[in-house]
Amino acid sequence: MAAVDIRAVAHLVLAARAARATLAANARSLSRDNLAHAMREDGHGVSNERASLLLKILKAEQDAITLGSVPVQGPGKVVR
């Protein structure tokens, strides 16, 4: 099975973010199946393979936001 190129799902990232917000508002976990289901309910055709890649993108965004909010301590100083 060939890997899905991120460019193949770039047009779905905004829809995935909206689906993530819907899942959070309904206290549902962010999983591949839940993401795919929410996106399909919103009218976006998405395969499980693409949903997996979108999930990785969403989690990477969340990790970047989390890292951005944590102070990083350098030699003798704290960077905020």
N, CA, C and O atoms as a CHARMM CRD file, in Angstrom:
* protein
*
  320
    1    1 MET  N      0.84900  -1.18700   0.00000 PROA 1      0.00000
    2    1 MET  CA     0.00000   0.00000   0.00000 PROA 1      0.00000
    3    1 MET  C      0.89000   1.24300   0.00000 PROA 1      0.00000
    4    1 MET  O      1.78100   1.36200   0.84100 PROA 1      0.00000
    5    2 ALA  N      0.66400   2.14900  -0.91100 PROA 2      0.00000
    6    2 ALA  CA     1.44500   3.37300  -1.01200 PROA 2      0.00000
    7    2 ALA  C      1.02700   4.36200   0.06400 PROA 2      0.00000
    8    2 ALA  O     -0.14400   4.44000   0.43500 PROA 2      0.00000
    9    3 ALA  N      1.99400   5.10700   0.55400 PROA 3      0.00000
   10    3 ALA  CA     1.71900   6.12900   1.56400 PROA 3      0.00000
   11    3 ALA  C      0.95500   7.28100   0.91800 PROA 3      0.00000
   12    3 ALA  O      1.14300   7.58400  -0.26000 PROA 3      0.00000
   13    4 VAL  N      0.09600   7.91300   1.70000 PROA 4      0.00000
   14    4 VAL  CA    -0.65500   9.06800   1.21800 PROA 4      0.00000
   15    4 VAL  C      0.19700  10.31400   1.42800 PROA 4      0.00000
   16    4 VAL  O      0.68500  10.56400   2.53100 PROA 4      0.00000
   17    5 ASP  N      0.36900  11.07300   0.38800 PROA 5      0.00000
   18    5 ASP  CA     1.12600  12.31600   0.44700 PROA 5      0.00000
   19    5 ASP  C      0.28700  13.37700   1.15400 PROA 5      0.00000
   20    5 ASP  O     -0.91500  13.48600   0.91200 PROA 5      0.00000
   21    6 ILE  N      0.91500  14.15000   2.01900 PROA 6      0.00000
   22    6 ILE  CA     0.20200  15.19500   2.76800 PROA 6      0.00000
   23    6 ILE  C     -0.52800  16.15600   1.83300 PROA 6      0.00000
   24    6 ILE  O     -1.57100  16.70400   2.18900 PROA 6      0.00000
   25    7 ARG  N      0.01900  16.35700   0.64400 PROA 7      0.00000
   26    7 ARG  CA    -0.64600  17.25700  -0.31300 PROA 7      0.00000
   27    7 ARG  C     -2.00100  16.71400  -0.74800 PROA 7      0.00000
   28    7 ARG  O     -2.86700  17.47100  -1.18600 PROA 7      0.00000
   29    8 ALA  N     -2.18400  15.40000  -0.62600 PROA 8      0.00000
   30    8 ALA  CA    -3.45000  14.78100  -1.02500 PROA 8      0.00000
   31    8 ALA  C     -4.57600  15.10100  -0.04400 PROA 8      0.00000
   32    8 ALA  O     -5.75000  14.93500  -0.37400 PROA 8      0.00000
   33    9 VAL  N     -4.22700  15.55700   1.16000 PROA 9      0.00000
   34    9 VAL  CA    -5.25100  15.86600   2.16400 PROA 9      0.00000
   35    9 VAL  C     -5.25100  17.33000   2.57700 PROA 9      0.00000
   36    9 VAL  O     -6.03300  17.72200   3.44400 PROA 9      0.00000
   37   10 ALA  N     -4.39400  18.14200   1.98000 PROA 10     0.00000
   38   10 ALA  CA    -4.28400  19.54600   2.37100 PROA 10     0.00000
   39   10 ALA  C     -5.63600  20.26300   2.31500 PROA 10     0.00000
   40   10 ALA  O     -5.93500  21.09600   3.17100 PROA 10     0.00000
   41   11 HSD  N     -6.44200  19.94000   1.31800 PROA 11     0.00000
   42   11 HSD  CA    -7.74800  20.58600   1.16800 PROA 11     0.00000
   43   11 HSD  C     -8.74500  20.14300   2.24100 PROA 11     0.00000
   44   11 HSD  O     -9.81300  20.74100   2.37400 PROA 11     0.00000
   45   12 LEU  N     -8.40700  19.10500   3.00500 PROA 12     0.00000
   46   12 LEU  CA    -9.30900  18.59300   4.04400 PROA 12     0.00000
   47   12 LEU  C     -8.92000  19.02100   5.45600 PROA 12     0.00000
   48   12 LEU  O     -9.63000  18.70600   6.41100 PROA 12     0.00000
   49   13 VAL  N     -7.81200  19.72700   5.60100 PROA 13     0.00000
   50   13 VAL  CA    -7.33200  20.08800   6.93800 PROA 13     0.00000
   51   13 VAL  C     -8.33200  20.98200   7.67500 PROA 13     0.00000
   52   13 VAL  O     -8.57900  20.76400   8.86100 PROA 13     0.00000
   53   14 LEU  N     -8.90200  21.96100   7.01600 PROA 14     0.00000
   54   14 LEU  CA    -9.88700  22.82600   7.68300 PROA 14     0.00000
   55   14 LEU  C    -11.11100  22.02900   8.12000 PROA 14     0.00000
   56   14 LEU  O    -11.63900  22.24800   9.21000 PROA 14     0.00000
   57   15 ALA  N    -11.55600  21.11700   7.28400 PROA 15     0.00000
   58   15 ALA  CA   -12.70100  20.27100   7.63300 PROA 15     0.00000
   59   15 ALA  C    -12.34600  19.36200   8.80900 PROA 15     0.00000
   60   15 ALA  O    -13.18400  19.11100   9.67600 PROA 15     0.00000
   61   16 ALA  N    -11.12000  18.87300   8.84000 PROA 16     0.00000
   62   16 ALA  CA   -10.67800  18.02700   9.95100 PROA 16     0.00000
   63   16 ALA  C    -10.63800  18.82500  11.25300 PROA 16     0.00000
   64   16 ALA  O    -11.00600  18.31300  12.31100 PROA 16     0.00000
   65   17 ARG  N    -10.19300  20.07300  11.17300 PROA 17     0.00000
   66   17 ARG  CA   -10.18400  20.92900  12.37300 PROA 17     0.00000
   67   17 ARG  C    -11.60700  21.16500  12.87900 PROA 17     0.00000
   68   17 ARG  O    -11.85500  21.14000  14.08400 PROA 17     0.00000
   69   18 ALA  N    -12.52600  21.39000  11.96200 PROA 18     0.00000
   70   18 ALA  CA   -13.92800  21.58700  12.34900 PROA 18     0.00000
   71   18 ALA  C    -14.49500  20.31300  12.97300 PROA 18     0.00000
   72   18 ALA  O    -15.23800  20.37500  13.95200 PROA 18     0.00000
   73   19 ALA  N    -14.14500  19.16500  12.40600 PROA 19     0.00000
   74   19 ALA  CA   -14.60900  17.89100  12.95700 PROA 19     0.00000
   75   19 ALA  C    -14.02700  17.67300  14.34900 PROA 19     0.00000
   76   19 ALA  O    -14.71300  17.16800  15.23700 PROA 19     0.00000
   77   20 ARG  N    -12.75900  18.05300  14.54300 PROA 20     0.00000
   78   20 ARG  CA   -12.13200  17.94200  15.86800 PROA 20     0.00000
   79   20 ARG  C    -12.88700  18.78400  16.88300 PROA 20     0.00000
   80   20 ARG  O    -13.11600  18.34100  18.00900 PROA 20     0.00000
   81   21 ALA  N    -13.27300  19.98900  16.49900 PROA 21     0.00000
   82   21 ALA  CA   -14.02800  20.86700  17.40000 PROA 21     0.00000
   83   21 ALA  C    -15.38800  20.26400  17.73500 PROA 21     0.00000
   84   21 ALA  O    -15.83900  20.33200  18.87800 PROA 21     0.00000
   85   22 THR  N    -16.02900  19.68300  16.74800 PROA 22     0.00000
   86   22 THR  CA   -17.32600  19.02800  16.97200 PROA 22     0.00000
   87   22 THR  C    -17.17400  17.86100  17.93400 PROA 22     0.00000
   88   22 THR  O    -17.98000  17.68900  18.84700 PROA 22     0.00000
   89   23 LEU  N    -16.14400  17.06700  17.72600 PROA 23     0.00000
   90   23 LEU  CA   -15.90000  15.93200  18.62400 PROA 23     0.00000
   91   23 LEU  C    -15.66300  16.41200  20.05300 PROA 23     0.00000
   92   23 LEU  O    -16.20400  15.84100  21.00000 PROA 23     0.00000
   93   24 ALA  N    -14.86300  17.44900  20.20700 PROA 24     0.00000
   94   24 ALA  CA   -14.58100  17.98000  21.54300 PROA 24     0.00000
   95   24 ALA  C    -15.84500  18.52000  22.18800 PROA 24     0.00000
   96   24 ALA  O    -16.07100  18.31000  23.38000 PROA 24     0.00000
   97   25 ALA  N    -16.67000  19.21000  21.41800 PROA 25     0.00000
   98   25 ALA  CA   -17.91600  19.77200  21.95100 PROA 25     0.00000
   99   25 ALA  C    -18.88000  18.68100  22.40600 PROA 25     0.00000
  100   25 ALA  O    -19.70300  18.89900  23.29500 PROA 25     0.00000
  101   26 ASN  N    -18.77300  17.51400  21.79400 PROA 26     0.00000
  102   26 ASN  CA   -19.63500  16.38700  22.14500 PROA 26     0.00000
  103   26 ASN  C    -18.94300  15.38100  23.05500 PROA 26     0.00000
  104   26 ASN  O    -19.42100  14.26200  23.23500 PROA 26     0.00000
  105   27 ALA  N    -17.80500  15.79200  23.63000 PROA 27     0.00000
  106   27 ALA  CA   -17.02400  14.95800  24.55800 PROA 27     0.00000
  107   27 ALA  C    -16.66700  13.60500  23.95000 PROA 27     0.00000
  108   27 ALA  O    -16.68800  12.58100  24.63400 PROA 27     0.00000
  109   28 ARG  N    -16.33900  13.61200  22.65800 PROA 28     0.00000
  110   28 ARG  CA   -15.91900  12.38300  21.97000 PROA 28     0.00000
  111   28 ARG  C    -14.41500  12.46200  21.73400 PROA 28     0.00000
  112   28 ARG  O    -13.87600  13.53300  21.45600 PROA 28     0.00000
  113   29 SER  N    -13.75900  11.34400  21.84500 PROA 29     0.00000
  114   29 SER  CA   -12.30700  11.31200  21.68900 PROA 29     0.00000
  115   29 SER  C    -11.91400  11.54700  20.22800 PROA 29     0.00000
  116   29 SER  O    -12.67600  11.28100  19.29900 PROA 29     0.00000
  117   30 LEU  N    -10.71000  12.04800  20.07300 PROA 30     0.00000
  118   30 LEU  CA   -10.16100  12.26600  18.73700 PROA 30     0.00000
  119   30 LEU  C     -9.44300  10.98700  18.32100 PROA 30     0.00000
  120   30 LEU  O     -8.30400  10.73800  18.71500 PROA 30     0.00000
  121   31 SER  N    -10.12100  10.19700  17.53100 PROA 31     0.00000
  122   31 SER  CA    -9.55000   8.96400  16.99000 PROA 31     0.00000
  123   31 SER  C     -9.77700   8.97400  15.48600 PROA 31     0.00000
  124   31 SER  O    -10.54100   9.78500  14.96400 PROA 31     0.00000
  125   32 ARG  N     -9.10800   8.07000  14.80700 PROA 32     0.00000
  126   32 ARG  CA    -9.28500   8.00700  13.35500 PROA 32     0.00000
  127   32 ARG  C    -10.73700   7.74800  12.99000 PROA 32     0.00000
  128   32 ARG  O    -11.29200   8.41100  12.11400 PROA 32     0.00000
  129   33 ASP  N    -11.34900   6.78300  13.66400 PROA 33     0.00000
  130   33 ASP  CA   -12.73100   6.43300  13.33100 PROA 33     0.00000
  131   33 ASP  C    -13.69500   7.57600  13.63200 PROA 33     0.00000
  132   33 ASP  O    -14.57900   7.87000  12.82700 PROA 33     0.00000
  133   34 ASN  N    -13.53000   8.21900  14.77900 PROA 34     0.00000
  134   34 ASN  CA   -14.41700   9.33800  15.13100 PROA 34     0.00000
  135   34 ASN  C    -14.21300  10.51700  14.18400 PROA 34     0.00000
  136   34 ASN  O    -15.17700  11.16700  13.77800 PROA 34     0.00000
  137   35 LEU  N    -12.95400  10.79300  13.83100 PROA 35     0.00000
  138   35 LEU  CA   -12.66200  11.89300  12.90800 PROA 35     0.00000
  139   35 LEU  C    -13.28900  11.61300  11.54500 PROA 35     0.00000
  140   35 LEU  O    -13.94800  12.47900  10.96800 PROA 35     0.00000
  141   36 ALA  N    -13.08200  10.40600  11.03700 PROA 36     0.00000
  142   36 ALA  CA   -13.64100  10.04800   9.72400 PROA 36     0.00000
  143   36 ALA  C    -15.16100  10.13100   9.75000 PROA 36     0.00000
  144   36 ALA  O    -15.77200  10.65500   8.81800 PROA 36     0.00000
  145   37 HSD  N    -15.76900   9.62000  10.80500 PROA 37     0.00000
  146   37 HSD  CA   -17.23000   9.64500  10.91400 PROA 37     0.00000
  147   37 HSD  C    -17.75200  11.09100  10.93900 PROA 37     0.00000
  148   37 HSD  O    -18.70200  11.42000  10.22900 PROA 37     0.00000
  149   38 ALA  N    -17.13300  11.94800  11.75300 PROA 38     0.00000
  150   38 ALA  CA   -17.57200  13.34700  11.84700 PROA 38     0.00000
  151   38 ALA  C    -17.40100  14.06100  10.50900 PROA 38     0.00000
  152   38 ALA  O    -18.25700  14.85000  10.10800 PROA 38     0.00000
  153   39 MET  N    -16.30100  13.78400   9.82500 PROA 39     0.00000
  154   39 MET  CA   -16.08400  14.43300   8.52800 PROA 39     0.00000
  155   39 MET  C    -17.08600  13.93700   7.49600 PROA 39     0.00000
  156   39 MET  O    -17.58100  14.72000   6.68500 PROA 39     0.00000
  157   40 ARG  N    -17.38600  12.65400   7.52000 PROA 40     0.00000
  158   40 ARG  CA   -18.38100  12.11800   6.57900 PROA 40     0.00000
  159   40 ARG  C    -19.76500  12.69600   6.85500 PROA 40     0.00000
  160   40 ARG  O    -20.52200  12.98200   5.92800 PROA 40     0.00000
  161   41 GLU  N    -20.09000  12.86600   8.14200 PROA 41     0.00000
  162   41 GLU  CA   -21.37900  13.48700   8.47700 PROA 41     0.00000
  163   41 GLU  C    -21.46700  14.91600   7.96200 PROA 41     0.00000
  164   41 GLU  O    -22.55400  15.40300   7.65300 PROA 41     0.00000
  165   42 ASP  N    -20.30800  15.59500   7.86900 PROA 42     0.00000
  166   42 ASP  CA   -20.27100  16.96400   7.34000 PROA 42     0.00000
  167   42 ASP  C    -20.18300  16.99500   5.81900 PROA 42     0.00000
  168   42 ASP  O    -20.07100  18.06500   5.22200 PROA 42     0.00000
  169   43 GLY  N    -20.23400  15.80700   5.18800 PROA 43     0.00000
  170   43 GLY  CA   -20.25300  15.75300   3.72800 PROA 43     0.00000
  171   43 GLY  C    -18.89900  15.65000   3.06700 PROA 43     0.00000
  172   43 GLY  O    -18.78700  15.83400   1.85500 PROA 43     0.00000
  173   44 HSD  N    -17.86800  15.35900   3.83700 PROA 44     0.00000
  174   44 HSD  CA   -16.52200  15.23600   3.26800 PROA 44     0.00000
  175   44 HSD  C    -16.17500  13.76300   3.12200 PROA 44     0.00000
  176   44 HSD  O    -16.07000  13.03500   4.11000 PROA 44     0.00000
  177   45 GLY  N    -16.00100  13.34000   1.89400 PROA 45     0.00000
  178   45 GLY  CA   -15.59500  11.96800   1.65600 PROA 45     0.00000
  179   45 GLY  C    -14.15200  11.79000   2.07800 PROA 45     0.00000
  180   45 GLY  O    -13.26400  12.47600   1.57200 PROA 45     0.00000
  181   46 VAL  N    -13.91400  10.88000   2.99800 PROA 46     0.00000
  182   46 VAL  CA   -12.55600  10.67300   3.47600 PROA 46     0.00000
  183   46 VAL  C    -12.36200   9.18200   3.75100 PROA 46     0.00000
  184   46 VAL  O    -13.15800   8.55800   4.45400 PROA 46     0.00000
  185   47 SER  N    -11.30900   8.63100   3.19400 PROA 47     0.00000
  186   47 SER  CA   -10.98900   7.22500   3.43400 PROA 47     0.00000
  187   47 SER  C    -10.33900   7.09700   4.81100 PROA 47     0.00000
  188   47 SER  O     -9.90500   8.09100   5.39400 PROA 47     0.00000
  189   48 ASN  N    -10.27800   5.88500   5.32000 PROA 48     0.00000
  190   48 ASN  CA    -9.61500   5.66200   6.59400 PROA 48     0.00000
  191   48 ASN  C     -8.13500   6.03000   6.51300 PROA 48     0.00000
  192   48 ASN  O     -7.56600   6.53800   7.47900 PROA 48     0.00000
  193   49 GLU  N     -7.51700   5.77800   5.37000 PROA 49     0.00000
  194   49 GLU  CA    -6.10800   6.12800   5.17200 PROA 49     0.00000
  195   49 GLU  C     -5.90000   7.63600   5.25900 PROA 49     0.00000
  196   49 GLU  O     -4.95900   8.10700   5.89800 PROA 49     0.00000
  197   50 ARG  N     -6.77900   8.38000   4.61800 PROA 50     0.00000
  198   50 ARG  CA    -6.67100   9.84900   4.69300 PROA 50     0.00000
  199   50 ARG  C     -7.01700  10.35400   6.08100 PROA 50     0.00000
  200   50 ARG  O     -6.40400  11.30600   6.56400 PROA 50     0.00000
  201   51 ALA  N     -7.98200   9.73500   6.72400 PROA 51     0.00000
  202   51 ALA  CA    -8.33100  10.12800   8.09100 PROA 51     0.00000
  203   51 ALA  C     -7.15400   9.90100   9.02700 PROA 51     0.00000
  204   51 ALA  O     -6.92800  10.69300   9.94200 PROA 51     0.00000
  205   52 SER  N     -6.40500   8.83200   8.80700 PROA 52     0.00000
  206   52 SER  CA    -5.21500   8.56300   9.62500 PROA 52     0.00000
  207   52 SER  C     -4.18600   9.67400   9.46600 PROA 52     0.00000
  208   52 SER  O     -3.60600  10.13800  10.44800 PROA 52     0.00000
  209   53 LEU  N     -3.96400  10.09700   8.23000 PROA 53     0.00000
  210   53 LEU  CA    -3.00400  11.17300   7.98200 PROA 53     0.00000
  211   53 LEU  C     -3.50000  12.48900   8.58100 PROA 53     0.00000
  212   53 LEU  O     -2.72200  13.23000   9.18100 PROA 53     0.00000
  213   54 LEU  N     -4.77700  12.77600   8.42300 PROA 54     0.00000
  214   54 LEU  CA    -5.34700  13.99300   9.00700 PROA 54     0.00000
  215   54 LEU  C     -5.23000  13.96000  10.53000 PROA 54     0.00000
  216   54 LEU  O     -4.95900  14.98800  11.15000 PROA 54     0.00000
  217   55 LEU  N     -5.42700  12.81300  11.12700 PROA 55     0.00000
  218   55 LEU  CA    -5.29200  12.67700  12.57400 PROA 55     0.00000
  219   55 LEU  C     -3.85700  12.98800  12.99900 PROA 55     0.00000
  220   55 LEU  O     -3.64100  13.66900  14.00200 PROA 55     0.00000
  221   56 LYS  N     -2.89000  12.49900  12.25100 PROA 56     0.00000
  222   56 LYS  CA    -1.48500  12.80200  12.55400 PROA 56     0.00000
  223   56 LYS  C     -1.22100  14.29900  12.46300 PROA 56     0.00000
  224   56 LYS  O     -0.50400  14.85800  13.29300 PROA 56     0.00000
  225   57 ILE  N     -1.79500  14.94300  11.46400 PROA 57     0.00000
  226   57 ILE  CA    -1.61900  16.38800  11.29800 PROA 57     0.00000
  227   57 ILE  C     -2.22500  17.12800  12.48500 PROA 57     0.00000
  228   57 ILE  O     -1.58900  18.01600  13.05200 PROA 57     0.00000
  229   58 LEU  N     -3.44900  16.76900  12.86300 PROA 58     0.00000
  230   58 LEU  CA    -4.11700  17.42400  13.98700 PROA 58     0.00000
  231   58 LEU  C     -3.34200  17.22500  15.28300 PROA 58     0.00000
  232   58 LEU  O     -3.20700  18.15700  16.07600 PROA 58     0.00000
  233   59 LYS  N     -2.83700  16.02600  15.50200 PROA 59     0.00000
  234   59 LYS  CA    -2.07000  15.76500  16.72300 PROA 59     0.00000
  235   59 LYS  C     -0.75000  16.52500  16.71300 PROA 59     0.00000
  236   59 LYS  O     -0.30900  17.00700  17.75700 PROA 59     0.00000
  237   60 ALA  N     -0.11400  16.63900  15.55000 PROA 60     0.00000
  238   60 ALA  CA     1.12400  17.41300  15.44600 PROA 60     0.00000
  239   60 ALA  C      0.85800  18.88300  15.73200 PROA 60     0.00000
  240   60 ALA  O      1.66200  19.54000  16.39400 PROA 60     0.00000
  241   61 GLU  N     -0.26200  19.40700  15.24200 PROA 61     0.00000
  242   61 GLU  CA    -0.62700  20.79400  15.54000 PROA 61     0.00000
  243   61 GLU  C     -0.81400  20.97600  17.04300 PROA 61     0.00000
  244   61 GLU  O     -0.33300  21.95000  17.62300 PROA 61     0.00000
  245   62 GLN  N     -1.51700  20.03000  17.67000 PROA 62     0.00000
  246   62 GLN  CA    -1.76400  20.12300  19.10500 PROA 62     0.00000
  247   62 GLN  C     -0.45400  20.05200  19.88100 PROA 62     0.00000
  248   62 GLN  O     -0.26700  20.78600  20.85200 PROA 62     0.00000
  249   63 ASP  N      0.44900  19.17500  19.46100 PROA 63     0.00000
  250   63 ASP  CA     1.75300  19.07000  20.12200 PROA 63     0.00000
  251   63 ASP  C      2.52800  20.38000  19.99100 PROA 63     0.00000
  252   63 ASP  O      3.17300  20.81600  20.94400 PROA 63     0.00000
  253   64 ALA  N      2.46700  21.00800  18.82000 PROA 64     0.00000
  254   64 ALA  CA     3.16400  22.27500  18.60700 PROA 64     0.00000
  255   64 ALA  C      2.57900  23.36700  19.48900 PROA 64     0.00000
  256   64 ALA  O      3.31600  24.18900  20.03300 PROA 64     0.00000
  257   65 ILE  N      1.25600  23.38100  19.63300 PROA 65     0.00000
  258   65 ILE  CA     0.60800  24.38300  20.49200 PROA 65     0.00000
  259   65 ILE  C      1.01100  24.14600  21.94300 PROA 65     0.00000
  260   65 ILE  O      1.31000  25.09400  22.67000 PROA 65     0.00000
  261   66 THR  N      1.01900  22.89000  22.36200 PROA 66     0.00000
  262   66 THR  CA     1.38700  22.55100  23.73300 PROA 66     0.00000
  263   66 THR  C      2.83000  22.93700  24.00700 PROA 66     0.00000
  264   66 THR  O      3.12700  23.51900  25.05000 PROA 66     0.00000
  265   67 LEU  N      3.72800  22.62300  23.08700 PROA 67     0.00000
  266   67 LEU  CA     5.12400  22.99700  23.26400 PROA 67     0.00000
  267   67 LEU  C      5.29800  24.51000  23.30700 PROA 67     0.00000
  268   67 LEU  O      6.14500  25.01800  24.04100 PROA 67     0.00000
  269   68 GLY  N      4.50900  25.22100  22.53200 PROA 68     0.00000
  270   68 GLY  CA     4.59500  26.67400  22.50100 PROA 68     0.00000
  271   68 GLY  C      4.14300  27.32700  23.78700 PROA 68     0.00000
  272   68 GLY  O      4.50900  28.47100  24.05800 PROA 68     0.00000
  273   69 SER  N      3.35200  26.62500  24.58900 PROA 69     0.00000
  274   69 SER  CA     2.85400  27.21900  25.82700 PROA 69     0.00000
  275   69 SER  C      3.69200  26.85100  27.04100 PROA 69     0.00000
  276   69 SER  O      3.45100  27.35500  28.13800 PROA 69     0.00000
  277   70 VAL  N      4.67400  25.97500  26.85400 PROA 70     0.00000
  278   70 VAL  CA     5.52300  25.55100  27.96200 PROA 70     0.00000
  279   70 VAL  C      6.80100  26.37200  27.94300 PROA 70     0.00000
  280   70 VAL  O      7.47200  26.45400  26.91400 PROA 70     0.00000
  281   71 PRO  N      7.14800  26.98800  29.08400 PROA 71     0.00000
  282   71 PRO  CA     8.41400  27.73000  29.11500 PROA 71     0.00000
  283   71 PRO  C      9.59100  26.78700  28.88500 PROA 71     0.00000
  284   71 PRO  O      9.62100  25.67400  29.41000 PROA 71     0.00000
  285   72 VAL  N     10.54100  27.23900  28.10900 PROA 72     0.00000
  286   72 VAL  CA    11.73400  26.45500  27.82900 PROA 72     0.00000
  287   72 VAL  C     12.87700  27.08600  28.59500 PROA 72     0.00000
  288   72 VAL  O     13.15300  28.27800  28.46000 PROA 72     0.00000
  289   73 GLN  N     13.53700  26.27400  29.40100 PROA 73     0.00000
  290   73 GLN  CA    14.62100  26.80100  30.21600 PROA 73     0.00000
  291   73 GLN  C     15.93900  26.58200  29.49200 PROA 73     0.00000
  292   73 GLN  O     16.29200  25.46000  29.12800 PROA 73     0.00000
  293   74 GLY  N     16.64400  27.66200  29.29500 PROA 74     0.00000
  294   74 GLY  CA    17.96200  27.58700  28.68600 PROA 74     0.00000
  295   74 GLY  C     19.02000  27.79200  29.76800 PROA 74     0.00000
  296   74 GLY  O     18.68100  27.88500  30.94800 PROA 74     0.00000
  297   75 PRO  N     20.27100  27.86300  29.39300 PROA 75     0.00000
  298   75 PRO  CA    21.32600  28.07500  30.38700 PROA 75     0.00000
  299   75 PRO  C     21.14800  29.42100  31.09100 PROA 75     0.00000
  300   75 PRO  O     21.40800  30.47500  30.51000 PROA 75     0.00000
  301   76 GLY  N     20.71100  29.37500  32.32400 PROA 76     0.00000
  302   76 GLY  CA    20.60500  30.59300  33.13000 PROA 76     0.00000
  303   76 GLY  C     19.39600  31.45900  32.85600 PROA 76     0.00000
  304   76 GLY  O     19.29200  32.54300  33.42900 PROA 76     0.00000
  305   77 LYS  N     18.46400  31.02500  31.99600 PROA 77     0.00000
  306   77 LYS  CA    17.29700  31.86600  31.73600 PROA 77     0.00000
  307   77 LYS  C     16.09300  31.02600  31.32300 PROA 77     0.00000
  308   77 LYS  O     16.23600  29.87100  30.92100 PROA 77     0.00000
  309   78 VAL  N     14.93500  31.60500  31.42600 PROA 78     0.00000
  310   78 VAL  CA    13.71000  30.97600  30.98000 PROA 78     0.00000
  311   78 VAL  C     13.18600  31.76000  29.79900 PROA 78     0.00000
  312   78 VAL  O     13.01400  32.97700  29.87700 PROA 78     0.00000
  313   79 VAL  N     12.93300  31.06800  28.70800 PROA 79     0.00000
  314   79 VAL  CA    12.40900  31.70600  27.49200 PROA 79     0.00000
  315   79 VAL  C     10.91200  31.47400  27.46300 PROA 79     0.00000
  316   79 VAL  O     10.46100  30.33700  27.60300 PROA 79     0.00000
  317   80 ARG  N     10.14500  32.51800  27.28700 PROA 80     0.00000
  318   80 ARG  CA     8.69300  32.40400  27.22700 PROA 80     0.00000
  319   80 ARG  C      8.17500  32.82600  25.88400 PROA 80     0.00000
  320   80 ARG  O      6.96700  32.79600  25.65100 PROA 80     0.00000
